[in-house]
Amino acid sequence: MAGRRRWQIGVAGAALLLLIGVGVAIWWTRGGSLWSGAAADGVANAYVSDGLCAECHRTQADLWRGSHHDRAMQVADDKTVQGDFNNARLVSRGLTTSFARRDGKYFITTEGADGKQTEYEVKYTFGVSPLQQYLVAFPGGRLQVPTVAWDTGSKRWFAMYPNERHMPDDPLHSTGRYQNWNLMCSECHSTDVRRGYDAKTDTYDTRWAEINVGCQACHGPAGEHVAWARKSGAKAAKGLGAKKVGLLVDFSARDSRYEVEGCAPCHSRRQRLTDGELPGQSFLDNYHPALLREGLYYPDGQQLDEVYVWGSFLQSKMYAKGVRCTDCHDAHSLHLKAEGNALCMQCHQSAGNERFPSLKKADYDTSAHHHHPAGSAGAQCVNCHIPAKNYMVIDPRPDHSFRIPRPDLSVKLGTPNACNGCHDKKKPQWAADVVVRWYGAGRRQETHYGETFADARAGRTSALSGLDRLASDRSVPAIVRATSLELARAYGAPGGSPSCERPLHMAWRHCRTRSASFSLRRCCATR
């Protein structure tokens, strides 16, 4: 145990040094400023009004207007509030919440920090569909999110935690820290958020460049670009790279992973490493993403908790082959580029797609492939390969790992599978037998990293060899390789000798580079 303890201390110390190193590097590249782009901070490339962007980019602005990004956060008024504030009431687990409107203002009365019914004024709406939440004003510059929401489809109020009762001292209570907009929500619902937290007074002076997710949330500050456009004219931009026209982010000239990283800050489960943004720079310079950890993901990498897509997509063959977010989603309206199976048939068809020459050319939208009646739920690609799970009670989020259903793994590991997601009265073994009948006994029987992760989570010593193999395999997704290193921290060295003191925290920086090779056994060899 002493050796393992020394190893853990080594990991913690090395991780601290890594964070310090990252912070120093960022400080140096910014000339000593840990803030990004707002004019108030004296940075030349400042954030500007999105209205200036729309002057030249009208088509994109029209598509964006009315989108979920546009309406991510809005001032509460007659046009933005969708909920019933005409003296409506909601009772959930003994707690009564009421909703009222007076003099053009909106109010929510619910349990306060002292346990008594307290009225709060609604300042902003939060989101637009399938649910809308509301931000109420608290002293000290805080905005809190009451744990009730409006179902925009069924037109009803509902509790965000219908099976739980959070007391006032619980951080998940409406007045608690986990429901604090400034800390938990702001940076993904507004553009260039500066929290302005004062530790001495425990107050916030939070500000933003745009109240919603605007142009510069993705494209970076546009101050220099606007200055260039006014001087040179928009037509002069043809053929020039982003930096030459005053932009820090260049989606057009970079590979697919650059674009995916541009979406990752808000579509991933992660921890921030810096105070401020790093537009156009590596996602890992600014954030520490969660790996495929227990409680967040099932052992085979399927989403369990709310992980926001990115960690799932990194496991997919589509990501490995260069598919990017905007291959399926319009960058500005956020709408899907096609409806139903037509979206997948952009590539998965008999003619193939020249961007992905290794993709097998075949007709997938037939009963010979999916074995279900045409037009039925079972014939829809998404229901088998990207099944959704509800979060926030009513918000379905598809699992973007784009996996082939493996009911055989459900039998072994107890993980979900798309077959039993629909045929919920049947057992996983039934689904596994059907797959064998349809595709043959050898179909999808290869070893899956989920089996190794399940063994490692259970603390079985047999898992270490599998973790070693995964960490060394360049064909395995980086997030899987990194997770194997994280799981290895529970072990000493191969053979049960706790002599491994060399830190394994290097997972992300190392594993995201496919050219690198690594061996747990080499790392943990007694020195």
C-alpha positions in Angstrom: 0.0 0.0 0.0 2.9 2.4 0.7 4.1 2.0 -2.9 0.6 2.7 -4.2 0.3 5.7 -2.0 3.7 7.0 -3.3 2.4 6.5 -6.8 -0.8 8.4 -6.2 1.1 11.3 -4.6 3.3 11.3 -7.7 0.3 11.4 -10.0 -1.2 14.3 -8.0 2.0 16.2 -7.9 2.7 15.8 -11.6 -0.9 16.8 -12.4 -0.4 20.0 -10.3 2.8 20.8 -12.2 1.0 20.1 -15.5 -1.8 22.6 -14.6 0.8 25.2 -13.5 2.7 24.7 -16.7 -0.5 25.1 -18.8 -1.3 28.3 -16.8 2.2 29.8 -17.3 2.1 28.9 -21.0 -1.2 30.6 -21.5 -0.1 33.7 -19.4 3.0 33.9 -21.6 1.2 33.7 -24.9 -1.2 36.4 -23.8 1.4 38.8 -22.6 0.4 38.3 -19.0 -3.3 38.5 -19.4 -5.6 35.7 -18.4 -8.5 37.4 -20.1 -9.5 37.0 -23.7 -10.9 39.4 -26.2 -13.3 42.0 -24.7 -12.7 45.7 -25.3 -13.0 46.4 -21.6 -9.8 44.3 -21.1 -7.8 46.4 -23.5 -7.4 43.6 -26.0 -7.2 44.9 -29.6 -9.2 42.1 -31.1 -12.4 42.9 -29.2 -15.8 41.4 -29.3 -18.3 43.6 -31.2 -22.0 43.7 -31.6 -23.4 40.7 -33.7 -25.3 43.3 -35.6 -22.0 44.3 -37.3 -21.5 40.7 -38.4 -25.0 40.7 -39.9 -24.3 43.7 -42.1 -22.1 41.5 -44.4 -23.2 38.0 -43.4 -26.9 38.4 -43.8 -27.6 34.8 -45.0 -25.9 33.3 -42.0 -27.5 35.8 -39.6 -31.0 35.0 -41.0 -30.4 31.3 -40.5 -29.1 31.8 -36.9 -32.0 34.1 -35.9 -34.5 32.1 -34.0 -32.2 29.2 -33.5 -31.5 27.5 -30.1 -28.2 29.5 -30.0 -30.0 32.7 -30.7 -32.5 32.0 -27.9 -30.1 30.3 -25.4 -30.7 33.2 -23.0 -33.1 36.2 -23.4 -34.5 39.0 -21.3 -37.8 37.9 -19.9 -40.7 39.7 -21.6 -44.0 39.0 -23.3 -42.2 37.8 -26.5 -39.7 35.4 -24.8 -41.5 33.9 -21.8 -43.4 30.8 -22.8 -44.5 29.5 -19.4 -47.9 30.0 -17.8 -47.5 32.8 -15.2 -51.2 33.4 -14.8 -51.2 32.4 -11.1 -50.3 28.8 -12.0 -49.1 26.3 -9.3 -46.9 23.2 -9.2 -46.8 20.8 -6.3 -44.0 18.3 -6.3 -42.9 16.1 -3.4 -44.6 18.4 -0.9 -43.1 21.6 -2.3 -45.4 24.2 -3.8 -44.1 26.6 -6.5 -46.4 29.3 -7.9 -46.0 31.6 -10.9 -47.4 35.1 -11.3 -47.2 38.2 -13.5 -47.6 41.8 -12.4 -46.9 45.1 -14.2 -45.2 43.3 -17.1 -42.9 41.4 -14.8 -42.7 37.7 -14.0 -42.4 36.1 -10.5 -41.7 32.6 -9.1 -42.5 31.9 -5.5 -40.8 28.8 -4.1 -38.8 27.6 -1.1 -36.0 30.0 -0.2 -32.7 29.4 1.5 -34.3 29.8 4.9 -36.9 27.1 4.0 -39.7 29.7 3.7 -41.8 30.6 0.7 -40.0 33.4 -1.1 -41.0 35.4 -4.2 -38.3 35.9 -6.9 -38.4 38.1 -10.0 -37.6 36.4 -13.3 -35.0 38.3 -15.1 -34.1 36.0 -18.1 -35.4 33.0 -20.0 -33.1 30.1 -20.4 -33.4 27.9 -23.5 -36.4 27.5 -25.7 -37.3 23.9 -26.5 -38.3 21.2 -25.4 -38.2 23.0 -22.1 -37.7 26.6 -20.9 -36.1 27.5 -17.6 -36.0 30.9 -15.9 -33.3 32.9 -14.1 -34.2 34.8 -11.0 -32.2 37.6 -9.3 -30.4 37.0 -6.0 -28.3 39.5 -3.9 -24.6 39.7 -4.8 -25.1 39.7 -8.5 -26.2 36.0 -8.5 -28.7 34.6 -10.9 -30.3 31.3 -9.8 -32.2 28.6 -11.8 -35.3 27.4 -9.9 -35.6 23.6 -10.2 -38.9 23.9 -12.2 -39.3 24.3 -15.9 -41.9 24.8 -18.6 -42.6 21.9 -21.0 -43.0 23.8 -24.3 -44.6 20.8 -26.0 -47.1 19.7 -23.4 -47.6 23.2 -22.0 -47.1 22.2 -18.4 -44.9 23.0 -15.5 -42.7 20.2 -14.2 -40.1 19.5 -11.5 -36.5 19.0 -12.7 -36.0 16.4 -9.9 -39.4 14.7 -9.7 -38.0 11.8 -7.6 -35.9 13.9 -5.2 -36.5 16.5 -2.5 -33.5 18.8 -2.1 -33.4 20.7 1.2 -32.1 24.3 1.4 -28.6 23.2 2.4 -28.3 21.0 -0.7 -26.2 22.4 -3.5 -28.9 21.2 -5.9 -31.6 23.3 -4.2 -32.9 26.2 -6.2 -30.8 28.5 -4.0 -27.7 26.2 -4.1 -24.4 26.6 -5.8 -25.2 23.9 -8.5 -28.2 26.0 -9.6 -26.1 29.2 -9.8 -26.0 30.6 -13.4 -22.8 32.6 -12.9 -20.8 29.5 -12.0 -22.5 26.6 -13.7 -24.3 27.8 -16.9 -23.3 31.2 -18.1 -20.4 30.5 -20.4 -22.4 28.1 -22.6 -25.5 30.3 -22.9 -23.9 33.6 -23.6 -20.9 35.0 -25.5 -17.5 36.0 -23.9 -18.8 35.7 -20.3 -16.6 37.3 -17.7 -17.9 36.1 -14.3 -16.4 38.9 -12.3 -16.3 36.9 -9.0 -15.0 38.7 -5.9 -13.8 36.2 -3.3 -13.6 38.8 -0.6 -17.3 39.7 -0.8 -18.5 36.4 -2.4 -20.3 38.4 -5.1 -20.5 38.5 -8.9 -20.3 41.3 -11.4 -20.9 39.0 -14.4 -20.9 40.5 -17.9 -21.0 39.3 -21.5 -20.4 40.5 -25.0 -23.7 39.1 -26.2 -26.5 37.7 -24.0 -26.9 34.6 -26.2 -24.7 32.3 -28.2 -23.8 34.7 -31.0 -21.4 34.7 -34.0 -18.3 35.3 -31.9 -19.0 32.4 -29.5 -17.8 30.2 -32.4 -15.8 32.5 -34.6 -14.0 34.4 -31.9 -13.8 38.2 -31.4 -14.4 40.1 -34.6 -13.1 43.6 -33.8 -10.1 43.3 -36.1 -12.2 41.6 -38.8 -14.7 44.4 -38.8 -11.9 46.9 -39.1 -10.4 44.9 -42.0 -13.8 44.6 -43.8 -14.4 48.4 -43.6 -11.0 49.1 -45.0 -10.8 46.4 -47.7 -14.3 45.4 -48.5 -15.9 42.0 -48.0 -15.2 40.9 -51.6 -11.4 41.2 -50.9 -11.7 38.2 -48.5 -11.9 35.6 -51.2 -9.0 33.2 -51.0 -7.6 34.7 -47.8 -7.2 32.8 -44.6 -8.9 33.8 -41.4 -5.9 35.5 -39.8 -5.3 37.7 -42.8 -8.8 39.1 -42.4 -8.5 39.6 -38.6 -10.1 36.4 -37.3 -8.6 34.0 -34.8 -10.8 31.0 -35.7 -10.5 29.5 -39.2 -13.0 26.6 -39.7 -12.6 26.6 -43.5 -8.9 26.0 -43.7 -8.6 23.4 -40.9 -9.4 19.7 -40.6 -12.5 18.2 -39.1 -11.1 17.9 -35.6 -10.5 21.6 -35.4 -14.2 22.2 -36.0 -15.3 19.5 -33.5 -13.0 21.1 -30.9 -14.8 24.4 -31.7 -18.0 22.8 -30.5 -16.5 20.9 -27.6 -16.3 23.7 -24.9 -20.1 23.6 -24.6 -20.9 20.1 -25.9 -18.7 18.2 -23.5 -18.4 17.3 -19.9 -15.2 19.1 -18.8 -13.5 21.4 -16.3 -12.1 24.8 -17.2 -8.4 25.3 -16.7 -8.3 29.1 -17.5 -10.2 32.2 -16.7 -11.3 33.4 -20.2 -11.4 32.0 -23.7 -8.8 30.9 -26.1 -10.6 31.2 -29.4 -9.0 29.2 -32.2 -6.6 27.4 -29.9 -6.7 23.8 -28.8 -9.6 22.7 -26.7 -7.1 21.1 -24.3 -5.4 24.4 -23.7 -8.5 25.6 -22.0 -10.3 22.6 -20.6 -9.8 19.2 -19.0 -12.4 16.9 -20.4 -13.9 14.0 -18.5 -12.9 10.6 -19.7 -15.2 7.5 -19.9 -15.6 7.5 -16.1 -17.9 5.4 -14.0 -21.1 7.3 -13.3 -20.7 9.3 -16.5 -20.5 6.4 -19.1 -21.4 2.8 -19.1 -18.3 0.5 -19.3 -18.7 0.2 -23.1 -18.7 4.0 -23.5 -22.4 4.6 -23.9 -23.7 7.8 -22.3 -25.1 7.4 -18.8 -25.0 10.8 -17.2 -25.4 14.1 -19.0 -22.1 14.2 -21.0 -23.1 16.5 -23.9 -22.2 14.5 -27.0 -18.4 15.2 -27.5 -17.0 12.4 -25.4 -19.4 10.0 -27.2 -18.5 11.3 -30.7 -14.8 10.8 -30.1 -15.4 7.1 -29.7 -17.0 6.8 -33.1 -15.5 5.6 -36.4 -17.1 8.6 -38.0 -14.9 11.0 -36.0 -11.9 8.9 -36.8 -12.6 9.1 -40.5 -13.1 12.9 -40.5 -16.8 13.4 -40.1 -17.5 16.8 -38.5 -20.5 18.3 -36.8 -21.6 20.4 -39.8 -21.8 17.3 -42.0 -25.1 16.6 -40.2 -26.0 19.9 -38.6 -26.3 23.3 -40.3 -23.8 25.5 -38.6 -26.1 28.5 -38.2 -29.7 27.3 -37.9 -28.6 24.1 -36.1 -31.2 22.1 -38.1 -30.4 18.7 -39.4 -29.3 18.9 -43.1 -31.9 16.2 -44.1 -34.8 14.5 -42.4 -35.0 10.8 -41.4 -32.7 8.3 -43.1 -31.9 10.8 -45.8 -29.4 12.3 -43.4 -27.4 9.2 -43.1 -27.8 8.4 -46.8 -25.6 11.3 -47.6 -22.8 8.8 -47.1 -24.2 5.4 -46.4 -25.5 4.5 -49.8 -24.6 2.4 -52.9 -22.8 5.4 -54.5 -20.8 6.1 -51.4 -19.2 9.5 -50.7 -15.9 10.6 -52.3 -14.8 12.2 -49.0 -14.8 8.8 -47.3 -13.3 6.3 -49.8 -12.9 3.5 -47.2 -16.7 3.5 -46.5 -18.4 0.4 -47.9 -20.7 1.2 -50.7 -24.1 -0.5 -50.1 -27.8 0.2 -49.9 -28.4 0.5 -46.1 -32.0 1.8 -46.2 -33.5 -1.7 -47.0 -35.1 -4.4 -44.9 -32.2 -6.6 -45.9 -30.0 -4.4 -43.7 -32.3 -3.4 -40.8 -34.7 -6.3 -40.9 -37.7 -4.1 -40.0 -40.7 -2.9 -42.1 -40.0 0.1 -44.2 -41.0 3.3 -42.4 -41.2 1.7 -39.0 -39.3 2.8 -35.9 -36.9 -0.1 -36.4 -36.1 1.0 -39.9 -34.8 4.4 -38.7 -31.0 4.6 -38.6 -30.9 6.8 -35.5 -33.0 4.4 -33.4 -30.4 1.6 -33.9 -27.1 3.5 -34.2 -27.6 6.7 -32.2 -30.4 6.0 -29.6 -31.5 8.8 -27.4 -31.8 9.1 -23.6 -33.9 11.7 -21.8 -32.1 14.3 -19.6 -33.7 17.1 -17.7 -36.7 14.9 -17.6 -38.0 15.5 -21.2 -35.0 16.4 -23.3 -33.9 13.4 -25.5 -30.1 13.5 -26.3 -28.9 11.0 -28.9 -25.7 9.1 -28.1 -23.2 10.3 -30.7 -20.9 7.3 -30.5 -22.7 5.9 -33.6 -22.2 2.3 -32.4 -23.5 -1.0 -33.9 -25.8 -2.6 -31.3 -24.2 -5.2 -29.2 -26.8 -7.1 -27.2 -24.1 -9.7 -26.5 -22.3 -7.1 -24.4 -25.5 -6.4 -22.6 -25.6 -10.1 -21.6 -22.0 -9.9 -20.3 -21.9 -6.4 -18.8 -25.5 -5.3 -18.2 -25.1 -2.3 -20.6 -28.0 -1.0 -22.7 -28.5 -1.8 -26.3 -30.7 -0.3 -29.0 -32.6 -3.6 -29.6 -33.9 -3.8 -26.1 -34.4 -0.1 -26.0 -37.5 -0.8 -28.2 -38.2 -4.4 -27.3 -38.1 -3.6 -23.6 -40.2 -6.7 -22.7 -37.5 -9.0 -24.1 -34.2 -10.0 -22.5 -30.8 -9.1 -23.9 -30.1 -12.8 -24.6 -33.2 -12.7 -26.9 -31.7 -9.8 -28.8 -28.3 -11.4 -29.0 -29.9 -14.6 -30.5 -31.8 -12.5 -33.1 -28.5 -10.9 -34.2 -26.9 -14.3 -34.6 -29.9 -15.4 -36.6 -29.8 -12.4 -38.9 -26.1 -12.0 -39.4 -24.4 -15.2 -38.4 -22.6 -16.4 -35.2 -19.5 -14.4 -35.9 -21.3 -11.0 -36.1 -19.9 -8.4 -33.7 -18.3 -10.9 -31.4 -14.9 -9.2 -31.3 -13.5 -8.1 -27.9 -14.7 -4.7 -26.9 -12.9 -2.2 -24.6 -16.0 -2.2 -22.5 -15.1 -5.7 -21.2 -11.7 -4.5 -20.0 -13.2 -1.3 -18.5 -15.8 -3.4 -16.6 -13.1 -5.6 -15.2 -11.0 -2.6 -14.2 -14.0 -0.8 -12.5 -14.5 -4.0 -10.5 -10.9 -4.1 -9.5 -10.0 -7.4 -11.2 -6.3 -7.8 -11.6 -6.9 -9.5 -15.0 -7.8 -6.1 -16.4 -4.3 -4.7 -16.4 -3.1 -6.6 -19.4 -6.1 -5.3 -21.3 -5.5 -1.7 -20.2 -1.9 -2.1 -21.4 -3.1 -3.3 -24.8 -5.6 -0.4 -25.1 -3.1 2.3 -24.1 -0.6 1.0 -26.7 -3.0 0.5 -29.6 -2.9 3.5 -32.0 -6.1 2.4 -33.7 -8.1 2.8 -30.5 -9.9 6.2 -30.0 -7.8 8.6 -27.9 -10.4 9.0 -25.3 -10.4 5.2 -24.8 -6.6 5.1 -24.5 -6.7 7.9 -22.1 -9.4 6.2 -20.0 -7.3 3.1 -19.8 -4.5 5.1 -18.3 -6.8 6.7 -15.8 -8.2 3.3 -14.8 -4.6 2.0 -14.4 -4.2 4.3 -11.4 -6.0 1.8 -9.3 -3.2 -0.7 -9.9 0.4 -0.7 -8.8 2.5 -2.5 -11.4 2.0 -5.6 -13.5 2.1 -8.7 -11.4 0.7 -7.0 -8.4 3.9 -5.3 -7.2 3.0 -1.7 -6.4 6.2 -0.3 -7.7 4.8 2.0 -10.4 5.7 5.6 -9.4 5.9 7.2 -12.8 2.7 9.3 -13.3 0.1 8.3 -15.9 -1.7 11.6 -15.9 -0.3 12.3 -19.4 -3.3 10.5 -20.9 -4.8 13.3 -23.1 -1.7 15.0 -24.3 -0.2 11.7 -25.2 -3.1 9.6 -26.5 -4.5 12.2 -28.8 -1.3 11.9 -30.8 -1.8 8.7 -32.8 1.8 8.5 -33.8 2.8 8.0 -30.2 3.3 4.6 -28.7 2.9 3.7 -25.0 3.2 0.8 -22.7 1.9 0.5 -19.1 4.4 -2.3 -18.6 7.3 -0.1 -19.8 6.0 2.8 -17.7 5.6 0.7 -14.6 8.8 -1.3 -14.9 10.8 -1.2 -11.7 13.6 1.3 -11.9 
